[in-house]
């Protein structure tokens, strides 16, 4: 993955996180305000307003962390399932202890990775 695609993924994640956070936050704040019109509703409404505000502030950050999400695949040596972060360049298999190289979200053994 080159630097341009990483920047695009970062911007897309931030934008989608902002949109989702703003939408969910606005809905929670509106519902919270409606609920606070009654005394019993205030018990639920005030925390909803607070959580809604947190969603609106944290939305962009949730999108940023999406570019660090995990990838899952099979070990090219033994076939065991491996899960790791997309940002890693390589990982050792927990089962067979072989070194696995990660390129473009795919797992390769060392010989195949050298050919790429």
C-alpha positions in Angstrom: 0.0 0.0 0.0 1.6 3.3 -1.1 1.5 6.6 0.8 -1.3 8.1 -1.4 -3.7 5.2 -0.7 -2.9 5.4 3.0 -3.7 9.1 3.0 -7.0 8.4 1.1 -7.9 5.7 3.5 -7.1 8.0 6.4 -9.3 10.9 5.0 -12.1 8.5 4.1 -12.1 7.0 7.6 -12.1 10.4 9.2 -14.9 11.7 7.0 -17.1 8.6 7.5 -16.4 8.8 11.3 -17.4 12.4 11.4 -20.6 11.8 9.5 -21.7 8.8 11.6 -20.7 10.6 14.8 -22.5 13.7 13.9 -25.7 11.8 12.9 -25.8 9.5 16.0 -24.8 12.4 18.3 -27.5 14.6 17.0 -30.1 11.9 17.3 -29.1 11.1 20.9 -29.1 14.8 21.9 -32.6 15.3 20.4 -34.0 12.2 22.1 -32.3 13.3 25.3 -33.8 16.7 25.2 -37.3 15.3 24.5 -36.9 12.9 27.4 -35.7 15.6 29.8 -39.1 17.3 29.6 -40.3 14.9 32.3 -38.7 14.3 35.6 -38.4 10.5 35.2 -37.2 11.0 31.6 -34.4 13.2 32.8 -32.7 10.2 34.4 -32.3 8.7 30.9 -32.3 12.0 28.9 -29.3 13.7 30.5 -26.9 10.7 30.0 -28.2 10.5 26.4 -27.3 14.1 25.8 -23.8 13.5 27.3 -23.2 10.4 25.2 -24.5 12.2 22.1 -22.0 15.0 22.6 -19.2 12.4 23.1 -20.2 10.7 19.8 -20.1 14.0 18.0 -16.6 14.7 19.4 -15.2 11.2 19.0 -16.6 10.5 15.5 -13.6 11.7 13.6 -11.3 9.6 15.8 -13.2 6.4 15.3 -12.8 6.9 11.5 -9.1 7.5 11.9 -8.6 4.2 13.8 -10.4 2.3 11.0 -7.2 2.5 8.9 -5.5 0.5 11.7 -8.1 -2.3 11.6 -7.2 -6.0 11.6 -6.8 -8.2 8.6 -7.5 -12.0 8.8 -6.1 -14.7 6.6 -4.5 -18.1 6.4 -0.9 -18.9 7.2 0.8 -19.7 3.8 2.8 -22.5 5.6 0.3 -24.3 7.8 -3.1 -22.8 6.9 -3.9 -21.7 10.4 -6.0 -18.5 10.7 -4.0 -15.4 11.6 -5.3 -12.0 12.6 -3.1 -8.9 12.8 -3.2 -5.1 12.2 -3.0 -3.9 8.6 -0.1 -1.6 9.5 2.3 -4.5 10.3 4.8 -5.6 7.7 5.2 -9.2 9.0 4.1 -11.5 11.7 5.1 -14.9 13.1 2.5 -17.7 12.9 1.3 -18.9 16.3 1.1 -22.5 15.2 4.1 -23.2 13.0 6.3 -20.2 14.2 7.2 -19.3 10.5 7.7 -15.7 9.5 4.9 -14.4 7.3 5.2 -11.2 5.2 2.2 -8.9 4.7 1.7 -7.1 1.4 -1.5 -5.3 0.4 -3.5 -7.0 3.1 -2.4 -10.5 1.9 -0.2 -13.0 3.7 2.9 -14.4 1.9 5.7 -16.8 2.8 9.2 -15.3 2.5 10.0 -16.9 -0.9 6.8 -15.5 -2.5 7.2 -12.1 -0.9 10.7 -11.8 -2.4 9.2 -12.3 -5.9 6.8 -9.4 -5.5 
